Amino acid sequence: MDTKWWKAAGIRALKTICQTAVSMLTIGQAVLDVNWVNVLSVSAVAGVISMLTSIAGLPEVDNE
């Protein structure tokens, strides 16, 4: 796994983390009412899963 793979997998994982965090927020929910520990925890797990899934291959790296 070279630096291209790490960069591509990292970008995918970061996007997954952000998408997961956004999906856990409810419209109309006050900032203080959000369980931020839960949001960060679930988002971090999603990022780890994304990295593990990337081991199977990344089209943007495999095609080059």
PDBQT receptor file of N, H, CA, C and O in Angstrom, charges set to zero:
ATOM      1  N   MET A   1       0.841  -1.178   0.000  1.00  0.00    +0.000 N 
ATOM      2  CA  MET A   1       0.000   0.000   0.000  1.00  0.00    +0.000 C 
ATOM      3  C   MET A   1       0.886   1.242   0.000  1.00  0.00    +0.000 C 
ATOM      4  O   MET A   1       1.619   1.494   0.957  1.00  0.00    +0.000 OA
ATOM      5  N   ASP A   2       0.813   1.998  -1.059  1.00  0.00    +0.000 N 
ATOM      6  H   ASP A   2       0.218   1.794  -1.836  1.00  0.00    +0.000 HD
ATOM      7  CA  ASP A   2       1.656   3.173  -1.187  1.00  0.00    +0.000 C 
ATOM      8  C   ASP A   2       0.941   4.429  -0.677  1.00  0.00    +0.000 C 
ATOM      9  O   ASP A   2      -0.166   4.355  -0.144  1.00  0.00    +0.000 OA
ATOM     10  N   THR A   3       1.588   5.565  -0.850  1.00  0.00    +0.000 N 
ATOM     11  H   THR A   3       2.488   5.624  -1.283  1.00  0.00    +0.000 HD
ATOM     12  CA  THR A   3       1.020   6.817  -0.341  1.00  0.00    +0.000 C 
ATOM     13  C   THR A   3      -0.258   7.206  -1.075  1.00  0.00    +0.000 C 
ATOM     14  O   THR A   3      -1.131   7.852  -0.494  1.00  0.00    +0.000 OA
ATOM     15  N   LYS A   4      -0.381   6.820  -2.352  1.00  0.00    +0.000 N 
ATOM     16  H   LYS A   4       0.328   6.295  -2.824  1.00  0.00    +0.000 HD
ATOM     17  CA  LYS A   4      -1.628   7.112  -3.083  1.00  0.00    +0.000 C 
ATOM     18  C   LYS A   4      -2.807   6.412  -2.425  1.00  0.00    +0.000 C 
ATOM     19  O   LYS A   4      -3.886   6.986  -2.278  1.00  0.00    +0.000 OA
ATOM     20  N   TRP A   5      -2.583   5.164  -2.032  1.00  0.00    +0.000 N 
ATOM     21  H   TRP A   5      -1.707   4.698  -2.151  1.00  0.00    +0.000 HD
ATOM     22  CA  TRP A   5      -3.653   4.403  -1.387  1.00  0.00    +0.000 C 
ATOM     23  C   TRP A   5      -4.043   5.058  -0.072  1.00  0.00    +0.000 C 
ATOM     24  O   TRP A   5      -5.229   5.245   0.199  1.00  0.00    +0.000 OA
ATOM     25  N   TRP A   6      -3.051   5.411   0.754  1.00  0.00    +0.000 N 
ATOM     26  H   TRP A   6      -2.088   5.259   0.534  1.00  0.00    +0.000 HD
ATOM     27  CA  TRP A   6      -3.340   6.026   2.050  1.00  0.00    +0.000 C 
ATOM     28  C   TRP A   6      -4.098   7.333   1.883  1.00  0.00    +0.000 C 
ATOM     29  O   TRP A   6      -5.031   7.613   2.636  1.00  0.00    +0.000 OA
ATOM     30  N   LYS A   7      -3.702   8.133   0.900  1.00  0.00    +0.000 N 
ATOM     31  H   LYS A   7      -2.944   7.906   0.288  1.00  0.00    +0.000 HD
ATOM     32  CA  LYS A   7      -4.382   9.411   0.669  1.00  0.00    +0.000 C 
ATOM     33  C   LYS A   7      -5.824   9.174   0.230  1.00  0.00    +0.000 C 
ATOM     34  O   LYS A   7      -6.740   9.800   0.765  1.00  0.00    +0.000 OA
ATOM     35  N   ALA A   8      -6.038   8.287  -0.727  1.00  0.00    +0.000 N 
ATOM     36  H   ALA A   8      -5.294   7.778  -1.161  1.00  0.00    +0.000 HD
ATOM     37  CA  ALA A   8      -7.385   8.008  -1.230  1.00  0.00    +0.000 C 
ATOM     38  C   ALA A   8      -8.264   7.393  -0.140  1.00  0.00    +0.000 C 
ATOM     39  O   ALA A   8      -9.426   7.771   0.011  1.00  0.00    +0.000 OA
ATOM     40  N   ALA A   9      -7.709   6.446   0.618  1.00  0.00    +0.000 N 
ATOM     41  H   ALA A   9      -6.765   6.139   0.496  1.00  0.00    +0.000 HD
ATOM     42  CA  ALA A   9      -8.471   5.804   1.694  1.00  0.00    +0.000 C 
ATOM     43  C   ALA A   9      -8.783   6.805   2.796  1.00  0.00    +0.000 C 
ATOM     44  O   ALA A   9      -9.874   6.781   3.366  1.00  0.00    +0.000 OA
ATOM     45  N   GLY A  10      -7.843   7.677   3.099  1.00  0.00    +0.000 N 
ATOM     46  H   GLY A  10      -6.957   7.697   2.636  1.00  0.00    +0.000 HD
ATOM     47  CA  GLY A  10      -8.061   8.709   4.122  1.00  0.00    +0.000 C 
ATOM     48  C   GLY A  10      -9.142   9.689   3.730  1.00  0.00    +0.000 C 
ATOM     49  O   GLY A  10      -9.969  10.076   4.555  1.00  0.00    +0.000 OA
ATOM     50  N   ILE A  11      -9.138  10.094   2.463  1.00  0.00    +0.000 N 
ATOM     51  H   ILE A  11      -8.466   9.780   1.793  1.00  0.00    +0.000 HD
ATOM     52  CA  ILE A  11     -10.178  11.009   1.978  1.00  0.00    +0.000 C 
ATOM     53  C   ILE A  11     -11.545  10.343   2.058  1.00  0.00    +0.000 C 
ATOM     54  O   ILE A  11     -12.515  10.963   2.495  1.00  0.00    +0.000 OA
ATOM     55  N   ARG A  12     -11.625   9.093   1.642  1.00  0.00    +0.000 N 
ATOM     56  H   ARG A  12     -10.837   8.589   1.288  1.00  0.00    +0.000 HD
ATOM     57  CA  ARG A  12     -12.899   8.351   1.723  1.00  0.00    +0.000 C 
ATOM     58  C   ARG A  12     -13.367   8.227   3.168  1.00  0.00    +0.000 C 
ATOM     59  O   ARG A  12     -14.547   8.415   3.463  1.00  0.00    +0.000 OA
ATOM     60  N   ALA A  13     -12.443   7.914   4.062  1.00  0.00    +0.000 N 
ATOM     61  H   ALA A  13     -11.484   7.761   3.822  1.00  0.00    +0.000 HD
ATOM     62  CA  ALA A  13     -12.800   7.757   5.474  1.00  0.00    +0.000 C 
ATOM     63  C   ALA A  13     -13.277   9.085   6.056  1.00  0.00    +0.000 C 
ATOM     64  O   ALA A  13     -14.253   9.111   6.806  1.00  0.00    +0.000 OA
ATOM     65  N   LEU A  14     -12.605  10.186   5.723  1.00  0.00    +0.000 N 
ATOM     66  H   LEU A  14     -11.812  10.165   5.114  1.00  0.00    +0.000 HD
ATOM     67  CA  LEU A  14     -13.008  11.496   6.222  1.00  0.00    +0.000 C 
ATOM     68  C   LEU A  14     -14.407  11.869   5.723  1.00  0.00    +0.000 C 
ATOM     69  O   LEU A  14     -15.226  12.391   6.479  1.00  0.00    +0.000 OA
ATOM     70  N   LYS A  15     -14.669  11.594   4.445  1.00  0.00    +0.000 N 
ATOM     71  H   LYS A  15     -14.004  11.170   3.830  1.00  0.00    +0.000 HD
ATOM     72  CA  LYS A  15     -16.006  11.858   3.903  1.00  0.00    +0.000 C 
ATOM     73  C   LYS A  15     -17.057  11.013   4.616  1.00  0.00    +0.000 C 
ATOM     74  O   LYS A  15     -18.147  11.499   4.920  1.00  0.00    +0.000 OA
ATOM     75  N   THR A  16     -16.733   9.764   4.881  1.00  0.00    +0.000 N 
ATOM     76  H   THR A  16     -15.848   9.370   4.634  1.00  0.00    +0.000 HD
ATOM     77  CA  THR A  16     -17.657   8.871   5.582  1.00  0.00    +0.000 C 
ATOM     78  C   THR A  16     -17.917   9.373   6.994  1.00  0.00    +0.000 C 
ATOM     79  O   THR A  16     -19.056   9.354   7.460  1.00  0.00    +0.000 OA
ATOM     80  N   ILE A  17     -16.874   9.820   7.677  1.00  0.00    +0.000 N 
ATOM     81  H   ILE A  17     -15.948   9.835   7.299  1.00  0.00    +0.000 HD
ATOM     82  CA  ILE A  17     -17.021  10.348   9.032  1.00  0.00    +0.000 C 
ATOM     83  C   ILE A  17     -17.948  11.557   9.030  1.00  0.00    +0.000 C 
ATOM     84  O   ILE A  17     -18.851  11.649   9.862  1.00  0.00    +0.000 OA
ATOM     85  N   CYS A  18     -17.730  12.480   8.106  1.00  0.00    +0.000 N 
ATOM     86  H   CYS A  18     -16.996  12.405   7.430  1.00  0.00    +0.000 HD
ATOM     87  CA  CYS A  18     -18.564  13.686   8.027  1.00  0.00    +0.000 C 
ATOM     88  C   CYS A  18     -20.008  13.349   7.676  1.00  0.00    +0.000 C 
ATOM     89  O   CYS A  18     -20.934  13.904   8.268  1.00  0.00    +0.000 OA
ATOM     90  N   GLN A  19     -20.207  12.457   6.731  1.00  0.00    +0.000 N 
ATOM     91  H   GLN A  19     -19.455  12.006   6.250  1.00  0.00    +0.000 HD
ATOM     92  CA  GLN A  19     -21.562  12.074   6.334  1.00  0.00    +0.000 C 
ATOM     93  C   GLN A  19     -22.292  11.392   7.476  1.00  0.00    +0.000 C 
ATOM     94  O   GLN A  19     -23.487  11.614   7.668  1.00  0.00    +0.000 OA
ATOM     95  N   THR A  20     -21.588  10.565   8.234  1.00  0.00    +0.000 N 
ATOM     96  H   THR A  20     -20.617  10.384   8.077  1.00  0.00    +0.000 HD
ATOM     97  CA  THR A  20     -22.199   9.880   9.362  1.00  0.00    +0.000 C 
ATOM     98  C   THR A  20     -22.587  10.876  10.439  1.00  0.00    +0.000 C 
ATOM     99  O   THR A  20     -23.675  10.783  11.008  1.00  0.00    +0.000 OA
ATOM    100  N   ALA A  21     -21.701  11.833  10.727  1.00  0.00    +0.000 N 
ATOM    101  H   ALA A  21     -20.818  11.908  10.265  1.00  0.00    +0.000 HD
ATOM    102  CA  ALA A  21     -21.995  12.848  11.742  1.00  0.00    +0.000 C 
ATOM    103  C   ALA A  21     -23.219  13.667  11.350  1.00  0.00    +0.000 C 
ATOM    104  O   ALA A  21     -24.100  13.905  12.175  1.00  0.00    +0.000 OA
ATOM    105  N   VAL A  22     -23.274  14.092  10.104  1.00  0.00    +0.000 N 
ATOM    106  H   VAL A  22     -22.558  13.898   9.433  1.00  0.00    +0.000 HD
ATOM    107  CA  VAL A  22     -24.417  14.877   9.632  1.00  0.00    +0.000 C 
ATOM    108  C   VAL A  22     -25.705  14.063   9.709  1.00  0.00    +0.000 C 
ATOM    109  O   VAL A  22     -26.759  14.592  10.060  1.00  0.00    +0.000 OA
ATOM    110  N   SER A  23     -25.617  12.787   9.385  1.00  0.00    +0.000 N 
ATOM    111  H   SER A  23     -24.760  12.357   9.100  1.00  0.00    +0.000 HD
ATOM    112  CA  SER A  23     -26.828  11.962   9.383  1.00  0.00    +0.000 C 
ATOM    113  C   SER A  23     -27.376  11.738  10.790  1.00  0.00    +0.000 C 
ATOM    114  O   SER A  23     -28.551  11.410  10.951  1.00  0.00    +0.000 OA
ATOM    115  N   MET A  24     -26.536  11.912  11.804  1.00  0.00    +0.000 N 
ATOM    116  H   MET A  24     -25.582  12.179  11.673  1.00  0.00    +0.000 HD
ATOM    117  CA  MET A  24     -26.986  11.697  13.173  1.00  0.00    +0.000 C 
ATOM    118  C   MET A  24     -27.619  12.934  13.799  1.00  0.00    +0.000 C 
ATOM    119  O   MET A  24     -28.216  12.854  14.872  1.00  0.00    +0.000 OA
ATOM    120  N   LEU A  25     -27.490  14.066  13.135  1.00  0.00    +0.000 N 
ATOM    121  H   LEU A  25     -27.005  14.131  12.263  1.00  0.00    +0.000 HD
ATOM    122  CA  LEU A  25     -28.087  15.293  13.656  1.00  0.00    +0.000 C 
ATOM    123  C   LEU A  25     -29.530  15.402  13.180  1.00  0.00    +0.000 C 
ATOM    124  O   LEU A  25     -29.846  15.090  12.032  1.00  0.00    +0.000 OA
ATOM    125  N   THR A  26     -30.382  15.841  14.064  1.00  0.00    +0.000 N 
ATOM    126  H   THR A  26     -30.126  16.094  14.997  1.00  0.00    +0.000 HD
ATOM    127  CA  THR A  26     -31.801  15.974  13.749  1.00  0.00    +0.000 C 
ATOM    128  C   THR A  26     -32.119  17.437  13.481  1.00  0.00    +0.000 C 
ATOM    129  O   THR A  26     -31.653  18.319  14.203  1.00  0.00    +0.000 OA
ATOM    130  N   ILE A  27     -32.901  17.693  12.457  1.00  0.00    +0.000 N 
ATOM    131  H   ILE A  27     -33.279  16.977  11.870  1.00  0.00    +0.000 HD
ATOM    132  CA  ILE A  27     -33.306  19.060  12.148  1.00  0.00    +0.000 C 
ATOM    133  C   ILE A  27     -34.148  19.591  13.302  1.00  0.00    +0.000 C 
ATOM    134  O   ILE A  27     -35.066  18.920  13.774  1.00  0.00    +0.000 OA
ATOM    135  N   GLY A  28     -33.830  20.787  13.745  1.00  0.00    +0.000 N 
ATOM    136  H   GLY A  28     -33.084  21.332  13.362  1.00  0.00    +0.000 HD
ATOM    137  CA  GLY A  28     -34.558  21.400  14.835  1.00  0.00    +0.000 C 
ATOM    138  C   GLY A  28     -34.002  21.076  16.208  1.00  0.00    +0.000 C 
ATOM    139  O   GLY A  28     -34.496  21.580  17.216  1.00  0.00    +0.000 OA
ATOM    140  N   GLN A  29     -32.985  20.241  16.252  1.00  0.00    +0.000 N 
ATOM    141  H   GLN A  29     -32.584  19.831  15.433  1.00  0.00    +0.000 HD
ATOM    142  CA  GLN A  29     -32.385  19.860  17.530  1.00  0.00    +0.000 C 
ATOM    143  C   GLN A  29     -31.416  20.962  17.976  1.00  0.00    +0.000 C 
ATOM    144  O   GLN A  29     -30.594  21.424  17.185  1.00  0.00    +0.000 OA
ATOM    145  N   ALA A  30     -31.512  21.374  19.223  1.00  0.00    +0.000 N 
ATOM    146  H   ALA A  30     -32.180  20.999  19.866  1.00  0.00    +0.000 HD
ATOM    147  CA  ALA A  30     -30.617  22.401  19.753  1.00  0.00    +0.000 C 
ATOM    148  C   ALA A  30     -29.200  21.835  19.898  1.00  0.00    +0.000 C 
ATOM    149  O   ALA A  30     -29.019  20.643  20.143  1.00  0.00    +0.000 OA
ATOM    150  N   VAL A  31     -28.207  22.703  19.744  1.00  0.00    +0.000 N 
ATOM    151  H   VAL A  31     -28.353  23.672  19.545  1.00  0.00    +0.000 HD
ATOM    152  CA  VAL A  31     -26.809  22.286  19.810  1.00  0.00    +0.000 C 
ATOM    153  C   VAL A  31     -26.506  21.618  21.151  1.00  0.00    +0.000 C 
ATOM    154  O   VAL A  31     -25.767  20.635  21.204  1.00  0.00    +0.000 OA
ATOM    155  N   LEU A  32     -27.068  22.142  22.215  1.00  0.00    +0.000 N 
ATOM    156  H   LEU A  32     -27.668  22.940  22.172  1.00  0.00    +0.000 HD
ATOM    157  CA  LEU A  32     -26.794  21.577  23.537  1.00  0.00    +0.000 C 
ATOM    158  C   LEU A  32     -27.514  20.254  23.776  1.00  0.00    +0.000 C 
ATOM    159  O   LEU A  32     -27.168  19.517  24.699  1.00  0.00    +0.000 OA
ATOM    160  N   ASP A  33     -28.508  19.952  22.955  1.00  0.00    +0.000 N 
ATOM    161  H   ASP A  33     -28.790  20.551  22.205  1.00  0.00    +0.000 HD
ATOM    162  CA  ASP A  33     -29.255  18.704  23.110  1.00  0.00    +0.000 C 
ATOM    163  C   ASP A  33     -28.615  17.532  22.371  1.00  0.00    +0.000 C 
ATOM    164  O   ASP A  33     -28.999  16.382  22.581  1.00  0.00    +0.000 OA
ATOM    165  N   VAL A  34     -27.649  17.815  21.516  1.00  0.00    +0.000 N 
ATOM    166  H   VAL A  34     -27.337  18.749  21.346  1.00  0.00    +0.000 HD
ATOM    167  CA  VAL A  34     -26.998  16.762  20.738  1.00  0.00    +0.000 C 
ATOM    168  C   VAL A  34     -26.064  15.967  21.652  1.00  0.00    +0.000 C 
ATOM    169  O   VAL A  34     -25.308  16.545  22.433  1.00  0.00    +0.000 OA
ATOM    170  N   ASN A  35     -26.125  14.664  21.549  1.00  0.00    +0.000 N 
ATOM    171  H   ASN A  35     -26.739  14.195  20.915  1.00  0.00    +0.000 HD
ATOM    172  CA  ASN A  35     -25.203  13.803  22.289  1.00  0.00    +0.000 C 
ATOM    173  C   ASN A  35     -23.922  13.701  21.459  1.00  0.00    +0.000 C 
ATOM    174  O   ASN A  35     -23.754  12.777  20.663  1.00  0.00    +0.000 OA
ATOM    175  N   TRP A  36     -23.018  14.676  21.662  1.00  0.00    +0.000 N 
ATOM    176  H   TRP A  36     -23.155  15.427  22.308  1.00  0.00    +0.000 HD
ATOM    177  CA  TRP A  36     -21.827  14.793  20.829  1.00  0.00    +0.000 C 
ATOM    178  C   TRP A  36     -20.881  13.608  20.988  1.00  0.00    +0.000 C 
ATOM    179  O   TRP A  36     -20.205  13.225  20.033  1.00  0.00    +0.000 OA
ATOM    180  N   VAL A  37     -20.828  13.034  22.167  1.00  0.00    +0.000 N 
ATOM    181  H   VAL A  37     -21.377  13.345  22.942  1.00  0.00    +0.000 HD
ATOM    182  CA  VAL A  37     -19.971  11.861  22.374  1.00  0.00    +0.000 C 
ATOM    183  C   VAL A  37     -20.448  10.709  21.500  1.00  0.00    +0.000 C 
ATOM    184  O   VAL A  37     -19.641  10.004  20.895  1.00  0.00    +0.000 OA
ATOM    185  N   ASN A  38     -21.755  10.522  21.438  1.00  0.00    +0.000 N 
ATOM    186  H   ASN A  38     -22.411  11.095  21.929  1.00  0.00    +0.000 HD
ATOM    187  CA  ASN A  38     -22.325   9.459  20.607  1.00  0.00    +0.000 C 
ATOM    188  C   ASN A  38     -22.070   9.737  19.125  1.00  0.00    +0.000 C 
ATOM    189  O   ASN A  38     -21.693   8.833  18.379  1.00  0.00    +0.000 OA
ATOM    190  N   VAL A  39     -22.271  10.975  18.702  1.00  0.00    +0.000 N 
ATOM    191  H   VAL A  39     -22.577  11.709  19.308  1.00  0.00    +0.000 HD
ATOM    192  CA  VAL A  39     -22.037  11.339  17.297  1.00  0.00    +0.000 C 
ATOM    193  C   VAL A  39     -20.581  11.076  16.919  1.00  0.00    +0.000 C 
ATOM    194  O   VAL A  39     -20.310  10.489  15.871  1.00  0.00    +0.000 OA
ATOM    195  N   LEU A  40     -19.644  11.506  17.763  1.00  0.00    +0.000 N 
ATOM    196  H   LEU A  40     -19.864  11.983  18.614  1.00  0.00    +0.000 HD
ATOM    197  CA  LEU A  40     -18.224  11.302  17.466  1.00  0.00    +0.000 C 
ATOM    198  C   LEU A  40     -17.847   9.828  17.500  1.00  0.00    +0.000 C 
ATOM    199  O   LEU A  40     -17.053   9.367  16.680  1.00  0.00    +0.000 OA
ATOM    200  N   SER A  41     -18.413   9.094  18.441  1.00  0.00    +0.000 N 
ATOM    201  H   SER A  41     -19.058   9.468  19.107  1.00  0.00    +0.000 HD
ATOM    202  CA  SER A  41     -18.102   7.672  18.556  1.00  0.00    +0.000 C 
ATOM    203  C   SER A  41     -18.572   6.894  17.334  1.00  0.00    +0.000 C 
ATOM    204  O   SER A  41     -17.811   6.119  16.754  1.00  0.00    +0.000 OA
ATOM    205  N   VAL A  42     -19.812   7.098  16.948  1.00  0.00    +0.000 N 
ATOM    206  H   VAL A  42     -20.430   7.728  17.419  1.00  0.00    +0.000 HD
ATOM    207  CA  VAL A  42     -20.362   6.383  15.788  1.00  0.00    +0.000 C 
ATOM    208  C   VAL A  42     -19.627   6.810  14.511  1.00  0.00    +0.000 C 
ATOM    209  O   VAL A  42     -19.361   5.975  13.646  1.00  0.00    +0.000 OA
ATOM    210  N   SER A  43     -19.302   8.087  14.388  1.00  0.00    +0.000 N 
ATOM    211  H   SER A  43     -19.518   8.765  15.090  1.00  0.00    +0.000 HD
ATOM    212  CA  SER A  43     -18.589   8.578  13.209  1.00  0.00    +0.000 C 
ATOM    213  C   SER A  43     -17.189   7.978  13.128  1.00  0.00    +0.000 C 
ATOM    214  O   SER A  43     -16.724   7.634  12.041  1.00  0.00    +0.000 OA
ATOM    215  N   ALA A  44     -16.519   7.852  14.266  1.00  0.00    +0.000 N 
ATOM    216  H   ALA A  44     -16.897   8.132  15.148  1.00  0.00    +0.000 HD
ATOM    217  CA  ALA A  44     -15.181   7.255  14.281  1.00  0.00    +0.000 C 
ATOM    218  C   ALA A  44     -15.231   5.787  13.861  1.00  0.00    +0.000 C 
ATOM    219  O   ALA A  44     -14.375   5.323  13.108  1.00  0.00    +0.000 OA
ATOM    220  N   VAL A  45     -16.229   5.064  14.345  1.00  0.00    +0.000 N 
ATOM    221  H   VAL A  45     -16.924   5.440  14.956  1.00  0.00    +0.000 HD
ATOM    222  CA  VAL A  45     -16.381   3.654  13.943  1.00  0.00    +0.000 C 
ATOM    223  C   VAL A  45     -16.630   3.564  12.442  1.00  0.00    +0.000 C 
ATOM    224  O   VAL A  45     -16.090   2.679  11.779  1.00  0.00    +0.000 OA
ATOM    225  N   ALA A  46     -17.436   4.463  11.904  1.00  0.00    +0.000 N 
ATOM    226  H   ALA A  46     -17.875   5.182  12.443  1.00  0.00    +0.000 HD
ATOM    227  CA  ALA A  46     -17.693   4.470  10.460  1.00  0.00    +0.000 C 
ATOM    228  C   ALA A  46     -16.395   4.726   9.685  1.00  0.00    +0.000 C 
ATOM    229  O   ALA A  46     -16.178   4.140   8.624  1.00  0.00    +0.000 OA
ATOM    230  N   GLY A  47     -15.540   5.597  10.214  1.00  0.00    +0.000 N 
ATOM    231  H   GLY A  47     -15.717   6.072  11.076  1.00  0.00    +0.000 HD
ATOM    232  CA  GLY A  47     -14.255   5.861   9.570  1.00  0.00    +0.000 C 
ATOM    233  C   GLY A  47     -13.351   4.637   9.570  1.00  0.00    +0.000 C 
ATOM    234  O   GLY A  47     -12.680   4.357   8.577  1.00  0.00    +0.000 OA
ATOM    235  N   VAL A  48     -13.332   3.913  10.672  1.00  0.00    +0.000 N 
ATOM    236  H   VAL A  48     -13.877   4.140  11.479  1.00  0.00    +0.000 HD
ATOM    237  CA  VAL A  48     -12.531   2.681  10.756  1.00  0.00    +0.000 C 
ATOM    238  C   VAL A  48     -13.057   1.647   9.762  1.00  0.00    +0.000 C 
ATOM    239  O   VAL A  48     -12.278   0.996   9.066  1.00  0.00    +0.000 OA
ATOM    240  N   ILE A  49     -14.367   1.500   9.699  1.00  0.00    +0.000 N 
ATOM    241  H   ILE A  49     -15.000   2.029  10.265  1.00  0.00    +0.000 HD
ATOM    242  CA  ILE A  49     -14.969   0.557   8.751  1.00  0.00    +0.000 C 
ATOM    243  C   ILE A  49     -14.629   0.953   7.322  1.00  0.00    +0.000 C 
ATOM    244  O   ILE A  49     -14.360   0.089   6.487  1.00  0.00    +0.000 OA
ATOM    245  N   SER A  50     -14.639   2.243   7.035  1.00  0.00    +0.000 N 
ATOM    246  H   SER A  50     -14.857   2.944   7.714  1.00  0.00    +0.000 HD
ATOM    247  CA  SER A  50     -14.291   2.726   5.699  1.00  0.00    +0.000 C 
ATOM    248  C   SER A  50     -12.856   2.353   5.344  1.00  0.00    +0.000 C 
ATOM    249  O   SER A  50     -12.588   1.899   4.232  1.00  0.00    +0.000 OA
ATOM    250  N   MET A  51     -11.933   2.542   6.286  1.00  0.00    +0.000 N 
ATOM    251  H   MET A  51     -12.151   2.911   7.189  1.00  0.00    +0.000 HD
ATOM    252  CA  MET A  51     -10.533   2.179   6.027  1.00  0.00    +0.000 C 
ATOM    253  C   MET A  51     -10.390   0.680   5.788  1.00  0.00    +0.000 C 
ATOM    254  O   MET A  51      -9.667   0.257   4.886  1.00  0.00    +0.000 OA
ATOM    255  N   LEU A  52     -11.074  -0.116   6.591  1.00  0.00    +0.000 N 
ATOM    256  H   LEU A  52     -11.661   0.228   7.324  1.00  0.00    +0.000 HD
ATOM    257  CA  LEU A  52     -11.002  -1.569   6.418  1.00  0.00    +0.000 C 
ATOM    258  C   LEU A  52     -11.607  -1.997   5.082  1.00  0.00    +0.000 C 
ATOM    259  O   LEU A  52     -11.087  -2.901   4.428  1.00  0.00    +0.000 OA
ATOM    260  N   THR A  53     -12.686  -1.364   4.678  1.00  0.00    +0.000 N 
ATOM    261  H   THR A  53     -13.108  -0.629   5.209  1.00  0.00    +0.000 HD
ATOM    262  CA  THR A  53     -13.319  -1.674   3.397  1.00  0.00    +0.000 C 
ATOM    263  C   THR A  53     -12.392  -1.297   2.236  1.00  0.00    +0.000 C 
ATOM    264  O   THR A  53     -12.379  -1.966   1.203  1.00  0.00    +0.000 OA
ATOM    265  N   SER A  54     -11.625  -0.233   2.414  1.00  0.00    +0.000 N 
ATOM    266  H   SER A  54     -11.635   0.310   3.253  1.00  0.00    +0.000 HD
ATOM    267  CA  SER A  54     -10.717   0.215   1.352  1.00  0.00    +0.000 C 
ATOM    268  C   SER A  54      -9.609  -0.786   1.081  1.00  0.00    +0.000 C 
ATOM    269  O   SER A  54      -9.007  -0.759   0.008  1.00  0.00    +0.000 OA
ATOM    270  N   ILE A  55      -9.326  -1.670   2.030  1.00  0.00    +0.000 N 
ATOM    271  H   ILE A  55      -9.815  -1.692   2.902  1.00  0.00    +0.000 HD
ATOM    272  CA  ILE A  55      -8.294  -2.692   1.811  1.00  0.00    +0.000 C 
ATOM    273  C   ILE A  55      -8.662  -3.582   0.632  1.00  0.00    +0.000 C 
ATOM    274  O   ILE A  55      -7.785  -4.086  -0.069  1.00  0.00    +0.000 OA
ATOM    275  N   ALA A  56      -9.966  -3.776   0.414  1.00  0.00    +0.000 N 
ATOM    276  H   ALA A  56     -10.679  -3.367   0.984  1.00  0.00    +0.000 HD
ATOM    277  CA  ALA A  56     -10.424  -4.602  -0.699  1.00  0.00    +0.000 C 
ATOM    278  C   ALA A  56     -10.090  -3.968  -2.049  1.00  0.00    +0.000 C 
ATOM    279  O   ALA A  56     -10.047  -4.656  -3.069  1.00  0.00    +0.000 OA
ATOM    280  N   GLY A  57      -9.857  -2.680  -2.051  1.00  0.00    +0.000 N 
ATOM    281  H   GLY A  57      -9.892  -2.121  -1.223  1.00  0.00    +0.000 HD
ATOM    282  CA  GLY A  57      -9.482  -2.003  -3.295  1.00  0.00    +0.000 C 
ATOM    283  C   GLY A  57     -10.186  -0.677  -3.443  1.00  0.00    +0.000 C 
ATOM    284  O   GLY A  57     -11.319  -0.498  -2.998  1.00  0.00    +0.000 OA
ATOM    285  N   LEU A  58      -9.499   0.244  -4.072  1.00  0.00    +0.000 N 
ATOM    286  H   LEU A  58      -8.578   0.099  -4.433  1.00  0.00    +0.000 HD
ATOM    287  CA  LEU A  58     -10.044   1.553  -4.351  1.00  0.00    +0.000 C 
ATOM    288  C   LEU A  58      -9.978   1.800  -5.853  1.00  0.00    +0.000 C 
ATOM    289  O   LEU A  58      -8.892   1.777  -6.432  1.00  0.00    +0.000 OA
ATOM    290  N   PRO A  59     -11.108   2.034  -6.486  1.00  0.00    +0.000 N 
ATOM    291  CA  PRO A  59     -11.112   2.227  -7.940  1.00  0.00    +0.000 C 
ATOM    292  C   PRO A  59     -10.204   3.368  -8.392  1.00  0.00    +0.000 C 
ATOM    293  O   PRO A  59      -9.566   3.268  -9.440  1.00  0.00    +0.000 OA
ATOM    294  N   GLU A  60     -10.139   4.451  -7.615  1.00  0.00    +0.000 N 
ATOM    295  H   GLU A  60     -10.658   4.532  -6.764  1.00  0.00    +0.000 HD
ATOM    296  CA  GLU A  60      -9.312   5.573  -8.029  1.00  0.00    +0.000 C 
ATOM    297  C   GLU A  60      -7.812   5.274  -7.968  1.00  0.00    +0.000 C 
ATOM    298  O   GLU A  60      -7.018   5.945  -8.627  1.00  0.00    +0.000 OA
ATOM    299  N   VAL A  61      -7.428   4.280  -7.189  1.00  0.00    +0.000 N 
ATOM    300  H   VAL A  61      -8.073   3.734  -6.654  1.00  0.00    +0.000 HD
ATOM    301  CA  VAL A  61      -6.022   3.881  -7.115  1.00  0.00    +0.000 C 
ATOM    302  C   VAL A  61      -5.745   2.705  -8.043  1.00  0.00    +0.000 C 
ATOM    303  O   VAL A  61      -4.698   2.664  -8.689  1.00  0.00    +0.000 OA
ATOM    304  N   ASP A  62      -6.672   1.746  -8.117  1.00  0.00    +0.000 N 
ATOM    305  H   ASP A  62      -7.522   1.780  -7.592  1.00  0.00    +0.000 HD
ATOM    306  CA  ASP A  62      -6.479   0.543  -8.926  1.00  0.00    +0.000 C 
ATOM    307  C   ASP A  62      -6.424   0.831 -10.430  1.00  0.00    +0.000 C 
ATOM    308  O   ASP A  62      -5.760   0.106 -11.172  1.00  0.00    +0.000 OA
ATOM    309  N   ASN A  63      -7.112   1.878 -10.884  1.00  0.00    +0.000 N 
ATOM    310  H   ASN A  63      -7.652   2.466 -10.282  1.00  0.00    +0.000 HD
ATOM    311  CA  ASN A  63      -7.180   2.165 -12.324  1.00  0.00    +0.000 C 
ATOM    312  C   ASN A  63      -5.933   2.874 -12.841  1.00  0.00    +0.000 C 
ATOM    313  O   ASN A  63      -5.738   2.978 -14.052  1.00  0.00    +0.000 OA
ATOM    314  N   GLU A  64      -5.091   3.359 -11.936  1.00  0.00    +0.000 N 
ATOM    315  H   GLU A  64      -5.250   3.274 -10.952  1.00  0.00    +0.000 HD
ATOM    316  CA  GLU A  64      -3.912   4.109 -12.387  1.00  0.00    +0.000 C 
ATOM    317  C   GLU A  64      -2.716   3.214 -12.546  1.00  0.00    +0.000 C 
ATOM    318  O   GLU A  64      -1.640   3.682 -12.919  1.00  0.00    +0.000 OA
TER     319      GLU A  64
